[in-house]
Amino acid sequence: MLTALLARTDSGLTGTEYTIYITFTLIFMALLFIAAIVAIIVVMFQKSNSDGIQGITATSETFFGKNKGRSIESKLKKWTWITLIVLGVLSVVIYIVQIMLP
């Protein structure tokens, strides 16, 4: 990405247009990086869907324990989808800006 930014100096853009382009790209790349870090953290906090070896033992959860876990789990899943959508949108926006320049 950095080489693409540096290679654009001979693309015919004026100094102001190139500065706006560099600023826009760097801001959106920083937002993309932050969204990726948040997505990684949110996914790591989620509970695994498979029981693994714990499925063999006969453990039972209380009603309140199940509902508390599900509400936290549902919030984490919601934030996972939000961060992944933000990642996708930012990636597409950066790609479109790269293509639109001469």
C-alpha positions as MATLAB code, in Angstrom:
seq = 'MLTALLARTDSGLTGTEYTIYITFTLIFMALLFIAAIVAIIVVMFQKSNSDGIQGITATSETFFGKNKGRSIESKLKKWTWITLIVLGVLSVVIYIVQIMLP';
ca = [
       0.000    0.000    0.000;
       2.823    2.373    0.837;
       4.526    1.745   -2.492;
       1.240    2.516   -4.253;
       1.023    5.807   -2.376;
       4.581    6.741   -3.268;
       4.128    5.711   -6.909;
       1.204    8.113   -7.341;
       3.471   11.167   -7.298;
       3.822   11.010  -11.076;
       0.101   10.459  -11.742;
      -0.637   14.053  -12.712;
      -2.329   15.102   -9.482;
      -1.702   18.582   -8.201;
      -0.073   19.062   -4.832;
      -3.370   19.728   -3.052;
      -5.159   16.778   -4.651;
      -2.297   14.465   -3.781;
      -2.251   15.709   -0.188;
      -5.993   15.090    0.129;
      -5.543   11.637   -1.399;
      -2.720   10.726    1.001;
      -4.635   12.070    4.018;
      -7.822   10.229    3.048;
      -5.987    6.971    2.454;
      -3.993    7.120    5.681;
      -7.067    7.934    7.778;
      -9.054    5.071    6.296;
      -6.110    2.673    6.639;
      -5.812    3.618   10.313;
      -9.555    3.032   10.784;
      -9.203   -0.306    9.007;
      -6.374   -1.293   11.349;
      -8.340   -0.296   14.451;
     -11.437   -2.185   13.252;
      -9.311   -5.283   12.627;
      -7.834   -5.153   16.133;
     -11.305   -4.703   17.664;
     -12.648   -7.634   15.614;
      -9.807   -9.868   16.805;
     -10.385   -8.927   20.437;
     -14.168   -9.426   20.232;
     -13.781  -12.832   18.578;
     -11.257  -13.932   21.185;
     -13.690  -13.092   23.996;
     -16.404  -15.307   22.531;
     -17.105  -18.728   23.937;
     -16.470  -21.698   21.687;
     -19.565  -23.339   20.164;
     -18.239  -26.867   20.567;
     -18.203  -28.533   23.952;
     -15.136  -30.631   23.243;
     -14.287  -32.982   26.090;
     -16.733  -31.224   28.404;
     -19.618  -32.705   26.395;
     -18.843  -36.110   27.915;
     -19.393  -35.019   31.496;
     -22.901  -34.523   32.774;
     -22.769  -30.899   33.882;
     -25.907  -28.859   34.141;
     -26.246  -25.121   34.181;
     -28.836  -23.134   36.037;
     -31.460  -21.094   34.233;
     -29.847  -17.812   35.250;
     -26.376  -18.947   34.219;
     -27.611  -19.869   30.755;
     -29.418  -16.586   30.177;
     -26.518  -14.498   31.416;
     -24.151  -16.299   29.100;
     -26.472  -15.983   26.150;
     -26.956  -12.269   26.578;
     -23.222  -11.651   26.757;
     -22.689  -14.065   23.892;
     -25.320  -12.354   21.769;
     -23.745   -8.949   22.383;
     -20.333  -10.274   21.386;
     -21.781  -11.812   18.215;
     -23.479   -8.517   17.379;
     -20.231   -6.586   17.829;
     -18.403   -9.169   15.739;
     -20.804   -8.604   12.851;
     -20.560   -4.825   13.239;
     -16.762   -4.805   13.158;
     -16.646   -7.214   10.215;
     -19.094   -5.053    8.252;
     -16.981   -1.975    9.030;
     -13.892   -3.862    7.826;
     -15.629   -4.805    4.592;
     -16.950   -1.308    3.899;
     -13.604    0.346    4.607;
     -11.815   -2.149    2.367;
     -14.192   -1.480   -0.501;
     -13.925    2.308   -0.064;
     -10.123    2.184   -0.099;
     -10.180   -0.060   -3.174;
     -12.563    2.262   -5.038;
     -10.418    5.297   -4.263;
      -7.337    3.443   -5.549;
      -9.076    2.585   -8.814;
     -10.575    6.033   -9.435;
      -7.237    7.808   -9.505;
      -5.430    7.939  -12.854;
];
